[in-house]
């Protein structure tokens, strides 16, 4: 008899901001989807798309280095924070976007913890692999910009 191992997924329950429908997101570390674009290209395209829709969108660089030229190392950025920090019009909703690609890495434990913290206080945290995927998440949250009269 062969043993079958079943991988158990841990899900966190959260709800779409507009429709209030339940959404399940896998919170375990998982491989990125296969795409042809490098992560930096997805990131640049997402920032451009967000800014074209009057969102405040800024890159969150995270790392450590000699920033002062003295040899002393300093850390910068928000560890686990999304690659893009966004403020949505018209109500100022906080959103963090983590960009991934086929050549990108995994959703780290720090990113998962940050995601839970942001969602717990009413913000949104999305992992996207393309501008099209980003648009699916963000367009319903931008009332009036697409002629829908909301």
Backbone torsions as a table, in degrees:
resi	resn	phi	psi	omega
1	UNK	NA	132.5	178.7
2	UNK	-97.6	142.7	178.5
3	UNK	-82.5	132.1	174.2
4	UNK	-102.1	126.4	176.9
5	UNK	-100.6	129.3	177.3
6	UNK	-107.1	130.1	178.7
7	UNK	-82.9	120.6	179.8
8	UNK	-92.1	131.1	178.1
9	UNK	-98.2	139.2	173.4
10	UNK	-99.9	124.6	-179.9
11	UNK	-112.1	145.6	170.2
12	UNK	-109.1	142.5	-177.3
13	UNK	-97.0	126.6	171.8
14	UNK	-145.8	168.2	-169.9
15	UNK	-124.3	144.4	177.9
16	UNK	-63.0	138.0	-174.2
17	UNK	-64.0	-31.2	-177.8
18	UNK	-95.1	-55.3	-173.5
19	UNK	-81.2	-18.9	-176.8
20	UNK	61.8	17.9	175.4
21	UNK	-76.4	143.1	178.2
22	UNK	-67.0	140.7	178.2
23	UNK	-126.7	132.6	176.7
24	UNK	-104.3	131.1	176.4
25	UNK	-124.5	131.8	177.0
26	UNK	-71.7	124.5	-177.6
27	UNK	-101.0	3.9	175.0
28	UNK	-80.9	159.9	173.9
29	UNK	-63.0	129.2	-176.1
30	UNK	-138.8	152.5	179.0
31	UNK	-69.7	152.7	177.9
32	UNK	-73.3	157.5	177.0
33	UNK	-70.4	155.2	178.8
34	UNK	-79.9	120.7	173.2
35	UNK	-138.4	164.3	-179.9
36	UNK	-86.1	-19.9	-176.4
37	UNK	-83.5	145.6	172.1
38	UNK	-73.2	156.9	-178.0
39	UNK	-59.0	-39.4	-179.2
40	UNK	-62.8	-33.9	178.4
41	UNK	-70.3	-40.4	176.5
42	UNK	-62.4	-43.7	-179.2
43	UNK	-60.3	-49.6	-179.4
44	UNK	-61.8	-43.3	-179.3
45	UNK	-65.0	-39.0	179.4
46	UNK	-65.9	-43.0	178.2
47	UNK	-62.1	-44.5	179.1
48	UNK	-60.8	-44.4	-179.8
49	UNK	-62.7	-45.4	-179.3
50	UNK	-63.4	-45.3	-179.5
51	UNK	-65.4	-31.2	178.4
52	UNK	-69.1	-13.3	178.5
53	UNK	-110.4	28.1	175.7
54	UNK	61.4	25.2	174.9
55	UNK	-89.9	147.1	170.6
56	UNK	-84.1	115.9	-176.1
57	UNK	-132.6	120.4	-179.0
58	UNK	-130.0	145.1	179.4
59	UNK	-74.0	135.0	174.8
60	UNK	-105.7	96.1	176.2
61	UNK	-82.9	136.6	-179.9
62	UNK	-127.1	136.1	177.4
63	UNK	172.9	-163.5	179.9
64	UNK	-146.7	141.3	178.6
65	UNK	-175.2	176.1	177.5
66	UNK	-84.4	94.2	-175.6
67	UNK	-86.4	-18.0	-174.8
68	UNK	-106.1	-8.2	-178.5
69	UNK	79.7	11.3	-177.7
70	UNK	-98.9	-5.5	-176.4
71	UNK	92.8	-10.7	178.2
72	UNK	-85.5	131.3	-177.3
73	UNK	-91.8	141.5	179.0
74	UNK	-127.1	145.7	173.9
75	UNK	-94.8	152.4	180.0
76	UNK	-142.8	159.0	-179.8
77	UNK	86.4	176.2	-180.0
78	UNK	-103.6	110.8	-178.7
79	UNK	-62.8	127.3	-178.9
80	UNK	85.8	-12.0	179.6
81	UNK	-68.1	156.6	178.2
82	UNK	-63.0	160.3	177.8
83	UNK	-64.9	-29.5	-178.6
84	UNK	-126.1	128.1	173.6
85	UNK	-98.8	127.0	-172.5
86	UNK	-127.6	142.9	169.1
87	UNK	-119.6	120.8	-176.7
88	UNK	-89.4	138.0	172.1
89	UNK	-79.6	159.2	-3.6
90	UNK	-94.2	-5.8	-171.8
91	UNK	-100.8	0.4	176.0
92	UNK	78.1	27.4	179.2
93	UNK	-62.1	133.9	179.5
94	UNK	-86.5	128.8	179.0
95	UNK	-134.8	139.5	172.3
96	UNK	-119.2	135.0	-178.2
97	UNK	-117.0	123.4	174.0
98	UNK	-102.9	118.4	-178.4
99	UNK	-93.7	134.8	178.0
100	UNK	-134.0	161.3	174.1
101	UNK	-149.1	177.6	177.8
102	UNK	-61.8	-28.9	177.8
103	UNK	-92.0	-5.7	-179.2
104	UNK	-79.5	-176.2	-176.0
105	UNK	-94.2	-144.4	-178.5
106	UNK	-114.7	164.3	175.3
107	UNK	-78.2	105.7	-171.8
108	UNK	-72.7	166.1	177.9
109	UNK	-62.0	-40.0	178.5
110	UNK	-63.2	-38.4	178.4
111	UNK	-68.3	-37.5	177.6
112	UNK	-64.5	-42.1	179.4
113	UNK	-65.2	-42.1	179.0
114	UNK	-63.4	-41.4	179.2
115	UNK	-58.0	-47.2	179.0
116	UNK	-61.8	-42.8	-178.3
117	UNK	-64.9	-43.6	179.9
118	UNK	-64.2	-45.3	-178.8
119	UNK	-68.0	-33.9	-178.8
120	UNK	-61.7	-32.7	-178.5
121	UNK	-99.5	12.4	173.6
122	UNK	99.6	0.6	176.0
123	UNK	-84.9	178.3	178.4
124	UNK	-122.3	145.9	179.2
125	UNK	-138.3	118.0	-178.3
126	UNK	-120.1	145.4	170.5
127	UNK	-107.3	120.1	-176.8
128	UNK	-125.0	155.0	-179.3
129	UNK	-119.1	-3.7	-179.6
130	UNK	-163.9	166.2	176.2
131	UNK	-65.9	-35.0	179.5
132	UNK	-61.9	-42.0	177.7
133	UNK	-65.8	-40.8	176.8
134	UNK	-59.8	-44.2	-179.3
135	UNK	-60.2	-38.3	178.4
136	UNK	-59.7	-37.1	-179.5
137	UNK	-79.2	-42.1	-167.9
138	UNK	-89.2	-37.9	-175.7
139	UNK	-54.7	-40.7	177.7
140	UNK	-65.5	-16.3	-178.5
141	UNK	-93.0	-2.4	-177.7
142	UNK	-110.0	82.1	-175.9
143	UNK	-67.3	140.4	173.7
144	UNK	83.8	-16.1	-175.9
145	UNK	-80.9	-14.6	-175.1
146	UNK	-120.7	23.4	175.8
147	UNK	71.3	21.8	-177.4
148	UNK	-93.6	-4.0	174.2
149	UNK	73.8	10.9	180.0
150	UNK	-76.3	NA	NA
